[in-house]
């Protein structure tokens, strides 16, 4: 599909700091290249329908644990797989997510689980920084990275990425140590590979709403429609 960010081959085990500094990303057919940003206006809005996966597969967290917002007993569990450099993911977080949080997450109607699905080395770097920031700062840093995506997804990403990380309390040393942390990298990569192999995730953003798979961005109106059957009575 040309309106979503497609999955490529697995990021090789290398120092993410050096790879991101060189601005290399994983190509669909192997090797590395730098991608140009498509317009978020082209983001798809069509559901993929049901998906043949077990609830156990879908709800099993990765080795780093899940990042979750909302009540544990919410009637709807919404899982998002996203890449930090995906403009369609950024568009969702700039438009639908704030309203979704206010209307559904904060009111106990949605349990929101965010899972990393990096499509390139720079996206992996952003995901690693959000993880290294800690539980309290994960979602604030995540939203900042999406909001400022145009500033750091560039040919020279490291200084703007460091500047954003500093806002979350990183020092230069902490920034570099995070991006060299093999355990964090491996944990993120395991989630990505499992999503491809077990959950039929092929592009970003991908959502599961109580197990129903949707590929591409969701508007708040589309989310309202999907939520309605679960909120009756």
N, C-alpha and C positions, 0 to 999 in steps of 0.2 A: 504494500500500500504506500502511496506517496504522500499521504496526509497524516501519518503518524511516524514516530521515530521507531524504526525497525530494529529488532535484536540482531546483534552481530556475534562474532566469536568471543570467547572468554578473554578478559584482560589477562595478559601474561603476568607472571610473577616478576615484577620489577619494582624498583623504587618509584612509588607513585609521585613523589615530589619531583624527581627528575623527568619522569614521563610527562607530567602535566606542564612542567616548565618548557618542555619542547613542543607543547601543544600537539600531541599525537592522540588520535582516538581510534577505536577499533572499527575496522571496516567490515562490511557484511561478508565479504569473501576472504577475510584474513588480511593481515598487514595493517598499516595505519595510514590515516589521512586526516585532514582538517575539514570539518563540515561547515557549510553555510547555513544560517538560521532561516528556516521557512517561516512564513507569516502565520501567527496563531489563528488568523481568520480562517485558515484552511482546515482547522482541526475538525475531525469527524465527530458525529453525534449519533451514531447508530449502534444499538445493542447487538451483541453477538449471541444473545439467547443463553440457554442453559449450557452448562459445561459438565462433562462426565468426570467429576473428581469427588472423592469422598470428603465429608466434612472434616475428618481427621487430618487429611492431607492439607486442606485449605487452612485450618486453624492451628496447625503446628508451627510454632515460631522458629526462627533461625537460631544459630548458636549465640548470637548477641542479644536475643530476646526481641520482643515486639515493642514498637513505640506506639502507645495507645492514648487516645483521648475519649472521654465519655464514660457513661455508666456501664459496669460489667453486665448488668441485667437489661440493657437496652433491647427493644424488640428487633432492632436491625443492626447487624454487623456489616460495616462497609470497609472493605480492604482496598487500598490503592497501591499499585505498583507504578513507580515513577522514576524517571532519570532526571538528575539535577540540571542537565543541559538541554532537556527537551522543552522547546518553547510552548508546546501544547500543555505540558504539565504546569509550567509557569502561568499560563493563561487560566487554567482551572483554579490555581491557588490564588490568583489575583481577583478572580470574578466569582466563581461558585463557592469556593471554600469559606470565605468570611460569612456569607449568608447561611451556608450549611452549618457552620459552627454555632452561630447565634440561634438558628431555628431548630436544629436537631441535636447537635452534640451537647451543647450546654443545657438543654432541656431534658436530657436523658433518653432521647429517642434513637440516637445513633451511637454505636461504639465504633470509633474510627481507628483503623489500624493502618499505619503508613509503612510500606516496605520498599527498600531500595532496589532498583533495577537499573544499575548504571549501564549505559550503552557505549560509554567511552571512558578513557582514563581521567579526563577532567571531571566528568560526572562522579566517578569513583572518589576523586579527591574531595569534592563537595560533600558527598555522603559520609566519608570518613571524618571530616571535620564536625559535621552535625553529631555523629556518634561520640566523638571525643569530647564534645562540649558538655555532655552529661544529660541526665534525664530532664532536669529543670530547664535547660537551655536548648534542648533538641528542637522542639517545634518553633520557638522564636528564631533560631538560627536558620532552620529550614525555610521559613517564610521569608526571611531576609535574603537568603540566597536566590530564591525564586523571584522576589521583587526586584532584585538588582542583577538579574541574570545577564542582561545586556552589557553590564559593566565588567563582568569577570569572564564571560565566555567570549574571549577575544584571542588574538594571536599572541598576546603577552598577558596571560591570566594571573600570574603569581602575585604581583603587587596588589591588584585590586582584591584578590581572594584573601590575601593576608590582611588587608585593611578591614574587610568584613569580619574576618576571624578575630581581629583585635577588639572589635566592638562586643564580641561575646566573651572577652577575657583572655584570649590566647596571647602568649608572648611569641616572639619569633622562634624561640627554642621549642615551645610547646607545639607550635604550628608544624615545624619540621619533624618533630618526633611523632606527631599524629600521622602525618602522611607517610612515614616510614614504618608504621605499626602493622606488621604482617598479620597479627591476630585479627585486628579490625578489618583489614582488607579481605582476609579469607572468609570471615563471617558474612560480609556483604556479598561476596562472590557466591557463597554457598546458597544464600537466599535466591539470588538471581538464577543460578543453574537449576535449582529445585523448581522454581516457577516455570522455567522453560520445559523441563522434563516431565513434571508431574501435574502442572496446572494449566498448560496450554497458553501461557503468557507469551505473546509474540511481539508486542510493541508497547509503547508508552504514550499516554497513560492507559493502564488497564485497571478496571474496577470489578470487584465482586460485591454484589449487594445480596446478602443472605444466600450466597452461593451462586447467584446468577451473574454471568460474565458480561461485561461491557468493555468494548475497545474504543478508545477515543474520549475526548472531553465530554463532560456532562454539564448541562446548564442547570440552574436551580429549578427551572420549570420541569425539566426531565426528571430531576431527582424528586421533586414533589409528586410527580405521577407514579414513580416507582415506590415511594414511601406510602402512598395512600392506602393500599391494601393491608399494610401491616399496622396501621394506626386506627383502623375502624373500631369503634366501640371503646 
